[in-house]
Amino acid sequence: MKVIIIGCGRVGAGLAKNLSIQGIDVSVIDSDPGAFELLGPTFKGKTVVGIGFDQKVLSDAGIERADALAAVTASDEVNLVAARMAKMVFKVPSVSARVYEPQKAKIYRRMGIQTVSPVTLGIDRLISTLIYSQLNIERAIGAGQVSLIDVDVKPQLVNHTIKETEVPGEVQVVAITRSGKTFLPNAATQFQQGDIVHLFVKFGAKDKVSRIFGA
């Protein structure tokens, strides 16, 4: 697999190192040669100095054979232009861009470009920790419309089935961790003492999770 990362700040460098450790072929683009110091001496990928939406720079990074591209510079405009070029011109299958402005993120998602908005994710995370501090919210999905939440099974739910706790379209059990092992349950699976339940929860339905699971 070939991945190109545009922007070698803390996010870009961290992403590049993580992917490289997994054995993925990574190229990193940044206009500042000094930024590559964040990659450290053990980074095995390729570094390219230049602007992330310059076609020659992208070609030097190997975009013609790229399977994915992530644009994570400090500029929304650079990220979106680079992501759009990768998607429309080079037909890269998977393209993501970090976008600070939530409204821009919505526009580019309609164009088929996956976006990550730190502002939206941060607001959602803060609301969750302030109002739903009893729930362990692992991450927001999409633009925050769905959250992945972990809850501990309380004694009153032991021997009850998953079907009894789900709310169609709002609360869905996706996995259970039991005795250190995680598995995919079915509707008839019964909860046991010590279970950790992993849920997909629609935005606005966290109150229902609190009521159902006694969290």
NORTA-V331152 format. One record per run of one state. SS is the DSSP state (2 for helix, 1 for strand, 0 for the rest). FROM is the first residue (numbers start at 0). LEN is the number of residues. Records with the same first field share a line. If there is no record, write none. Layout:
SS: FROM-LEN, FROM-LEN
This chain:
0: 0-1, 6-3, 21-3, 30-2, 39-6, 49-5, 60-2, 65-2, 71-4, 88-5, 98-3, 110-3, 116-1, 131-4, 141-4, 152-2, 157-3, 164-2, 167-3, 178-2, 183-6, 190-5, 202-3, 213-2
1: 1-5, 24-6, 45-4, 67-4, 93-5, 113-3, 135-6, 145-7, 160-1, 166-1, 170-8, 180-3, 189-1, 195-7
2: 9-12, 32-7, 54-6, 62-3, 75-13, 101-9, 117-14, 154-3, 161-3, 205-8
